[in-house]
């Protein structure tokens, strides 16, 4: 005859799997409210009755169109440069690899305004590279639409690199080795085998990079300025509208909020922990 397990002479009752300690539940609820209430406030204070006229303003759609174009271009730049960089970090061994990985992640923690200043020092007319671009090709990046793309790519590319590197580390390298034994070059194995294996990671990284580029503010206004039709993206339009017309700023913020939600839906739990 078996007896129930005891703890210090008393019957031990198994704690329910779903029970949450109050010491953890309370700060969790406060933290959830801290994150959600600002979004609720945005929805509550939105000028729903005048939303059509606000969004129909002549400055809104140019800013939105410019944001979509530059964010897409910045994502394309990130793909062209970031995927090979991620492969280099994940598949090769070389001195200074840890330092390179650290440098790649610096834009994630660097204040965006500092990033804009750094871009000016490199790509400005008197910058390290900008001086040569101006004298040799007549190319000037600051305060142009191309400058917006550069600023957005600078802050967005690390998201793609880290996502693709993680996918590469999780992929089985034996398929690439098998392709090499069959006579495929390293680049052919990368193109025919590796890329299809890590395509979900590339897609997720691209979406994250695009969303980050779409919401970029600090580096853009520092490096490219805030000129309507040329460098004024949606975040800059929100900042400008907040000074004169808060209702318009709220409406524009809602547009960016909807885009952010659509990005999370598009990721379908890959980063949010929900079902795929």
C-alpha positions as a printed NumPy array, in Angstrom:
array([[  0.   ,   0.   ,   0.   ],
       [  1.575,   3.245,  -1.153],
       [  1.39 ,   6.38 ,   0.876],
       [  1.088,   9.919,  -0.41 ],
       [  4.354,  11.854,  -0.54 ],
       [  4.902,  14.061,   2.456],
       [  6.818,  17.251,   3.161],
       [  7.936,  17.728,   6.747],
       [  5.402,  15.195,   7.982],
       [  2.494,  16.704,   6.086],
       [  0.855,  15.369,   2.929],
       [  2.409,  17.054,  -0.112],
       [  0.018,  18.396,  -2.664],
       [  1.264,  18.846,  -6.19 ],
       [  1.015,  22.428,  -7.318],
       [ -1.215,  22.922, -10.302],
       [  0.659,  23.386, -13.559],
       [ -1.215,  26.58 , -14.378],
       [ -0.736,  28.261, -11.   ],
       [  1.275,  31.507, -11.16 ],
       [  2.919,  33.027,  -8.07 ],
       [  1.483,  36.403,  -7.174],
       [  5.013,  37.796,  -6.951],
       [  5.401,  37.096, -10.681],
       [  1.835,  37.766, -11.777],
       [  1.652,  41.317, -10.437],
       [  4.735,  42.743, -12.212],
       [  3.765,  40.837, -15.34 ],
       [  0.339,  42.51 , -15.384],
       [  1.894,  45.929, -14.703],
       [  4.383,  45.394, -17.51 ],
       [  1.63 ,  44.324, -19.896],
       [ -0.379,  47.429, -19.029],
       [  2.721,  49.577, -19.528],
       [  3.137,  48.225, -23.068],
       [ -0.513,  48.047, -24.104],
       [ -2.035,  51.215, -22.593],
       [ -0.149,  53.621, -24.907],
       [ -1.536,  51.714, -27.889],
       [ -5.024,  51.845, -26.382],
       [ -4.601,  55.571, -25.805],
       [ -3.671,  56.01 , -29.443],
       [ -6.825,  54.222, -30.523],
       [ -9.049,  56.088, -28.057],
       [ -7.746,  59.542, -28.954],
       [ -7.706,  58.945, -32.693],
       [ -9.817,  61.412, -34.733],
       [-11.93 ,  58.677, -36.301],
       [-14.577,  61.062, -37.662],
       [-12.015,  63.155, -39.488],
       [ -9.646,  60.354, -40.419],
       [-10.527,  60.546, -44.113],
       [ -9.767,  64.246, -44.405],
       [ -6.558,  63.897, -42.409],
       [ -5.264,  61.047, -44.547],
       [ -6.368,  62.896, -47.666],
       [ -4.06 ,  65.793, -46.875],
       [ -1.525,  66.523, -49.59 ],
       [  1.459,  65.88 , -47.323],
       [  0.412,  62.476, -46.011],
       [  0.551,  60.293, -49.099],
       [  3.872,  61.662, -50.399],
       [  5.408,  60.866, -47.   ],
       [  3.838,  57.402, -46.961],
       [  4.9  ,  56.703, -50.537],
       [  8.447,  57.854, -49.826],
       [  8.548,  55.704, -46.681],
       [  7.448,  52.602, -48.581],
       [  9.917,  53.205, -51.41 ],
       [ 12.92 ,  53.945, -49.209],
       [ 12.175,  51.125, -46.751],
       [ 11.94 ,  48.659, -49.639],
       [ 15.16 ,  49.971, -51.177],
       [ 16.941,  49.802, -47.809],
       [ 15.762,  46.202, -47.395],
       [ 17.093,  45.346, -50.852],
       [ 20.473,  46.847, -49.933],
       [ 20.406,  44.882, -46.679],
       [ 19.712,  41.661, -48.57 ],
       [ 22.502,  42.179, -51.089],
       [ 25.077,  43.027, -48.417],
       [ 23.67 ,  41.331, -45.319],
       [ 23.097,  37.763, -46.538],
       [ 26.748,  37.269, -47.597],
       [ 27.833,  38.847, -44.313],
       [ 25.622,  36.45 , -42.356],
       [ 27.06 ,  33.502, -44.3  ],
       [ 30.573,  34.726, -43.525],
       [ 29.802,  34.879, -39.806],
       [ 28.042,  31.515, -39.682],
       [ 30.032,  29.32 , -42.053],
       [ 33.649,  30.491, -41.933],
       [ 36.368,  30.706, -39.315],
       [ 38.735,  33.674, -39.417],
       [ 40.57 ,  35.899, -36.936],
       [ 38.408,  38.686, -35.614],
       [ 35.076,  37.026, -36.327],
       [ 33.771,  37.83 , -32.85 ],
       [ 34.811,  41.455, -33.301],
       [ 33.03 ,  41.583, -36.657],
       [ 29.859,  40.186, -35.119],
       [ 30.068,  42.835, -32.396],
       [ 30.497,  45.607, -34.964],
       [ 27.477,  44.32 , -36.894],
       [ 25.297,  44.595, -33.794],
       [ 26.502,  48.068, -32.787],
       [ 23.767,  49.888, -34.808],
       [ 21.183,  47.961, -32.768],
       [ 22.255,  49.66 , -29.549],
       [ 23.677,  52.908, -30.923],
       [ 21.368,  55.94 , -30.579],
       [ 20.019,  56.603, -34.093],
       [ 21.068,  60.262, -33.951],
       [ 24.644,  59.146, -33.295],
       [ 24.344,  56.861, -36.307],
       [ 23.253,  59.837, -38.404],
       [ 26.248,  61.861, -37.244],
       [ 28.557,  58.933, -38.039],
       [ 27.051,  58.676, -41.531],
       [ 27.659,  62.387, -42.078],
       [ 31.304,  61.979, -41.096],
       [ 31.716,  59.195, -43.656],
       [ 29.332,  60.087, -46.505],
       [ 29.04 ,  63.854, -46.093],
       [ 30.632,  66.164, -48.646],
       [ 33.714,  66.424, -46.46 ],
       [ 33.434,  62.841, -45.163],
       [ 35.894,  60.027, -45.572],
       [ 34.029,  58.508, -48.51 ],
       [ 31.672,  61.351, -49.409],
       [ 34.519,  63.641, -50.477],
       [ 35.653,  61.04 , -52.998],
       [ 32.108,  60.357, -54.239],
       [ 31.529,  64.049, -54.804],
       [ 34.797,  64.752, -56.599],
       [ 34.903,  61.57 , -58.703],
       [ 31.236,  61.012, -59.544],
       [ 29.394,  64.126, -58.408],
       [ 27.327,  62.017, -55.992],
       [ 26.047,  63.692, -52.838],
       [ 24.14 ,  61.55 , -50.36 ],
       [ 23.192,  63.816, -47.417],
       [ 19.783,  65.5  , -47.634],
       [ 18.686,  63.399, -50.604],
       [ 16.325,  60.476, -51.056],
       [ 19.343,  58.216, -51.522],
       [ 20.562,  59.473, -48.157],
       [ 17.306,  58.279, -46.591],
       [ 17.946,  54.802, -48.021],
       [ 21.507,  54.815, -46.65 ],
       [ 20.349,  55.869, -43.169],
       [ 17.578,  53.263, -43.096],
       [ 19.847,  50.487, -44.355],
       [ 22.422,  51.353, -41.685],
       [ 19.958,  50.771, -38.843],
       [ 17.99 ,  47.924, -40.462],
       [ 20.697,  45.648, -41.849],
       [ 21.747,  44.189, -38.451],
       [ 18.253,  42.731, -37.993],
       [ 18.572,  40.828, -41.246],
       [ 22.153,  39.729, -40.606],
       [ 21.376,  38.297, -37.175],
       [ 18.228,  36.565, -38.411],
       [ 19.981,  34.943, -41.381],
       [ 23.025,  34.012, -39.312],
       [ 20.788,  32.251, -36.797],
       [ 19.046,  30.388, -39.615],
       [ 22.391,  29.358, -41.092],
       [ 23.641,  28.067, -37.748],
       [ 20.463,  26.032, -37.358],
       [ 20.652,  24.569, -40.881],
       [ 22.376,  21.231, -41.419],
       [ 25.689,  21.896, -43.18 ],
       [ 25.88 ,  18.274, -44.362],
       [ 23.717,  19.133, -47.376],
       [ 26.299,  21.69 , -48.481],
       [ 29.085,  19.16 , -47.924],
       [ 27.186,  16.624, -50.011],
       [ 26.812,  19.146, -52.819],
       [ 30.552,  19.841, -52.656],
       [ 31.378,  16.117, -52.942],
       [ 29.216,  15.999, -56.079],
       [ 31.358,  18.658, -57.678],
       [ 29.437,  21.83 , -56.886],
       [ 31.474,  24.924, -56.195],
       [ 31.032,  26.695, -52.882],
       [ 29.014,  29.462, -54.487],
       [ 26.82 ,  26.975, -56.349],
       [ 26.175,  25.088, -53.108],
       [ 25.302,  28.379, -51.455],
       [ 22.915,  29.336, -54.241],
       [ 21.301,  25.947, -54.845],
       [ 21.362,  24.404, -51.357],
       [ 21.972,  26.943, -48.611],
       [ 19.605,  29.688, -49.737],
       [ 16.558,  27.381, -50.005],
       [ 17.364,  25.951, -46.565],
       [ 17.458,  29.348, -44.859],
       [ 14.756,  31.025, -46.957],
       [ 12.361,  31.354, -43.959],
       [ 15.088,  33.067, -41.942],
       [ 15.836,  35.409, -44.832],
       [ 12.146,  36.214, -45.183],
       [ 11.766,  36.921, -41.464],
       [ 14.904,  39.052, -41.41 ],
       [ 13.74 ,  40.971, -44.457],
       [ 10.397,  41.758, -42.873],
       [ 12.053,  42.909, -39.655],
       [ 14.563,  45.027, -41.575],
       [ 11.776,  46.565, -43.667],
       [  9.73 ,  47.411, -40.577],
       [ 12.772,  48.918, -38.857],
       [ 13.581,  50.983, -41.941],
       [  9.989,  52.164, -42.189],
       [ 10.051,  53.477, -38.624],
       [ 13.517,  55.025, -38.689],
       [ 13.663,  58.618, -37.448],
       [ 16.892,  59.703, -35.745],
       [ 19.49 ,  58.727, -38.347],
       [ 17.218,  59.897, -41.165],
       [ 16.588,  63.398, -39.851],
       [ 20.277,  63.823, -38.958],
       [ 21.737,  62.53 , -42.213],
       [ 18.997,  63.28 , -44.758],
       [ 17.   ,  66.116, -43.189],
       [ 13.252,  66.675, -43.321],
       [ 12.317,  67.996, -46.757],
       [  8.74 ,  67.249, -47.927],
       [  8.668,  65.093, -51.026],
       [ 12.402,  64.378, -50.872],
       [ 13.405,  63.102, -47.439],
       [ 10.277,  63.488, -45.275],
       [  9.205,  59.962, -44.365],
       [  6.209,  59.064, -42.22 ],
       [  8.009,  59.229, -38.843],
       [  9.313,  62.683, -39.755],
       [  5.833,  63.74 , -40.845],
       [  4.457,  62.556, -37.493],
       [  7.092,  64.571, -35.637],
       [  6.356,  67.69 , -37.676],
       [  2.581,  67.321, -37.346],
       [  2.805,  66.82 , -33.58 ],
       [  4.058,  70.377, -33.19 ],
       [  1.153,  72.017, -35.043],
       [ -1.675,  69.484, -35.421],
       [ -1.765,  66.639, -32.862],
       [ -4.824,  65.065, -34.534],
       [ -2.89 ,  64.606, -37.763],
       [  0.058,  63.196, -35.81 ],
       [ -2.239,  60.639, -34.163],
       [ -3.726,  59.65 , -37.518],
       [ -0.304,  59.177, -39.072],
       [  0.815,  57.201, -36.03 ],
       [ -2.159,  54.894, -36.516],
       [ -1.033,  54.196, -40.069],
       [  2.393,  53.15 , -38.8  ],
       [  0.759,  51.096, -36.036],
       [ -1.325,  49.215, -38.596],
       [  1.8  ,  48.517, -40.634],
       [  3.563,  47.197, -37.525],
       [  0.665,  44.877, -36.729],
       [  0.63 ,  43.614, -40.31 ],
       [  4.353,  42.869, -40.014],
       [  3.773,  40.771, -36.907],
       [  0.911,  38.957, -38.607],
       [  3.156,  38.326, -41.593],
       [  5.801,  36.778, -39.367],
       [  3.1  ,  34.442, -38.031],
       [  4.666,  33.584, -34.731],
       [  8.235,  33.169, -35.897],
       [  9.243,  35.941, -33.523],
       [  6.076,  36.282, -31.448],
       [  5.852,  32.708, -30.217],
       [  2.451,  32.002, -31.722],
       [  1.487,  29.21 , -34.069],
       [  3.229,  29.214, -37.433]])
